[in-house]
């Protein structure tokens, strides 16, 4: 069983790519000073770095639950696969440290040291509650049954 917990980040990445495209395609034709254009280009270049980082190290991360080896892996495609813990060590944590609910998994022995997010943040509005219920029904409950 595998899934990408940060798949919703692609919307943010698309928005940032659109802003970057606009800054490099429209700004050269605007009647503004060279220094202002240079600042806009630097901001766009920083946004490019941020988008690449989010795309490679956040959005494309895959959590793999391997029933054969009974281990949990974190895979960044093309770079590495890291063994996180055994199925027996998996502990589900409801993380509300930033005011929104996020499901994470952590090892029972070091539960306060390192937790790995398996969901996005769920807000307290209707849309967030609906996303949370959908996540629990589609991913969380089958996942808990899978690792038992």
Protein Blocks (a to p, Z undefined) as FASTA:
>chain_A
ZZdfklmmmmmmmmmmmmmmmmmmmmmmpccdfklmmmmmmmmmmmmmmmmmmmmmmmmp
ccdddfklopacdddehiaccdfbdfklpccdddfknopacdddddfklmmlpccdfbdc
ddfbfklmmmmmmmmmmmmmmmmmmmZZ
